[in-house]
Amino acid sequence: MVFKRLLGSIGVGGPAVDTVLNPGPVLPGASLTGEVRLKGGNADFDIEHITLELVARVEAETEGGEQEGVVAFERYVVAGGFRLAEGEQRSVPFSVTLPWETPITELYGQALGVALGVRTELGVAGAKDKGDLDPLTVGPLPAQEAILEAFGQLGFGFKSADLEYGHIGGTGQRLPFYQEIEIVPSPQFAHAVNEIEVTFLAAPGGMDVILEADKRGGLFSGGHDALTRFTVTHDQVTRTDWNAEVDGWVRRLVEHRSSHGTHAPYGHGDHHHGDGHGHRSGSGMGTAVAAGAAGLAVGVVGGMVAAEVVDEVGDFFEGDEEGEEG
């Protein structure tokens, strides 16, 4: 028995852990459910805690250039304080609430290229911690889906999505990073805008929508970024003409650039965005969004791009597990 415990302390013959998430995407602010399946090792072990940790692959601007890393942004202790008998199989169900600002990883079932994961830590008394890492799929809130759908209906196209380390100034951002969904302009705005980056900062009562435009520079003026912020409530989804709303937002963004001339009002050197011009969205004309149209996603996020996304997610998890073993 003593020899068995010694083996357990170095990870040999100890308990095994496998976390199984319930199928389907989870929405920001909603419950993530599943179960942690334990299998006892070659001896009895005291389980001190079972902890779930949400992790994300993020990009950060450093002096040496842009680098990628893994950031943990939420932790939940879901069980602990029990003995797992030798060879015992036990299932521990859990239900935890995702942060409202959790990035979305897919739109209309198409992966956006954002890697999120749920890492399970099994704290075992007298033994090396065991771990498990599972991909996390997050779908858009109704308002997020409606806004992205409107961009697609207006002729904008999806380019890419990533997570940027840092905070957007003047907002109530809580996570240490934010998501940027990059879209290319419709022909109507192509003369003035290279691309628009959309960031959602959701909260229980509503959501900030930050639009950042990479502007084209003229013959005697350099291009620069412009930033504006709009606020919507979750109950606006079914009573807003989102095409008209989003079109108005883009026009304000372009006008905002013009009103500031060639001087960039927002700096990026400190990884913070400056304050935008707040605007409370109106209720619009009460036109419901045709969610099934999927204008932004069709023909853009698929084929080769989808395959590359799968590879990126695989690399994310393989690299993380190698890091834990080392």
Rosetta blueprint (number, residue, H / E / L):
1 M L
2 V H
3 F H
4 K H
5 R H
6 L H
7 L H
8 G H
9 S H
10 I L
11 G L
12 V L
13 G L
14 G L
15 P L
16 A E
17 V E
18 D E
19 T E
20 V E
21 L E
22 N L
23 P L
24 G L
25 P L
26 V E
27 L L
28 P L
29 G L
30 A L
31 S E
32 L E
33 T E
34 G E
35 E E
36 V E
37 R E
38 L E
39 K E
40 G L
41 G L
42 N L
43 A L
44 D L
45 F E
46 D E
47 I E
48 E E
49 H E
50 I E
51 T E
52 L E
53 E E
54 L E
55 V E
56 A E
57 R E
58 V E
59 E E
60 A E
61 E E
62 T E
63 E L
64 G L
65 G E
66 E E
67 Q E
68 E E
69 G E
70 V E
71 V E
72 A E
73 F E
74 E E
75 R E
76 Y E
77 V E
78 V E
79 A E
80 G L
81 G L
82 F E
83 R E
84 L E
85 A L
86 E L
87 G L
88 E L
89 Q E
90 R E
91 S E
92 V E
93 P E
94 F E
95 S E
96 V E
97 T E
98 L L
99 P L
100 W L
101 E L
102 T L
103 P L
104 I L
105 T L
106 E E
107 L E
108 Y L
109 G L
110 Q E
111 A E
112 L L
113 G L
114 V L
115 A L
116 L E
117 G E
118 V E
119 R E
120 T E
121 E E
122 L E
123 G E
124 V E
125 A L
126 G L
127 A L
128 K L
129 D L
130 K E
131 G E
132 D E
133 L E
134 D E
135 P E
136 L L
137 T L
138 V E
139 G L
140 P L
141 L L
142 P H
143 A H
144 Q H
145 E H
146 A H
147 I H
148 L H
149 E H
150 A H
151 F H
152 G H
153 Q H
154 L L
155 G L
156 F L
157 G E
158 F E
159 K E
160 S E
161 A E
162 D E
163 L E
164 E E
165 Y E
166 G L
167 H E
168 I E
169 G L
170 G L
171 T L
172 G L
173 Q L
174 R L
175 L L
176 P L
177 F E
178 Y E
179 Q E
180 E E
181 I E
182 E E
183 I E
184 V E
185 P L
186 S L
187 P L
188 Q L
189 F L
190 A L
191 H L
192 A L
193 V E
194 N E
195 E E
196 I E
197 E E
198 V E
199 T E
200 F E
201 L E
202 A E
203 A E
204 P L
205 G L
206 G E
207 M E
208 D E
209 V E
210 I E
211 L E
212 E E
213 A E
214 D E
215 K E
216 R L
217 G L
218 G L
219 L L
220 F L
221 S L
222 G L
223 G L
224 H L
225 D E
226 A E
227 L E
228 T E
229 R E
230 F E
231 T E
232 V E
233 T E
234 H H
235 D H
236 Q H
237 V H
238 T H
239 R H
240 T L
241 D L
242 W H
243 N H
244 A H
245 E H
246 V H
247 D H
248 G H
249 W H
250 V H
251 R H
252 R H
253 L H
254 V H
255 E H
256 H H
257 R H
258 S H
259 S H
260 H L
261 G L
262 T L
263 H L
264 A L
265 P L
266 Y L
267 G L
268 H L
269 G L
270 D L
271 H L
272 H E
273 H E
274 G L
275 D L
276 G L
277 H L
278 G L
279 H L
280 R E
281 S L
282 G L
283 S L
284 G L
285 M L
286 G L
287 T L
288 A L
289 V L
290 A L
291 A H
292 G H
293 A H
294 A L
295 G L
296 L L
297 A L
298 V L
299 G L
300 V L
301 V L
302 G L
303 G L
304 M H
305 V H
306 A H
307 A H
308 E H
309 V H
310 V H
311 D H
312 E H
313 V H
314 G H
315 D H
316 F H
317 F H
318 E H
319 G H
320 D H
321 E H
322 E H
323 G H
324 E H
325 E H
326 G L
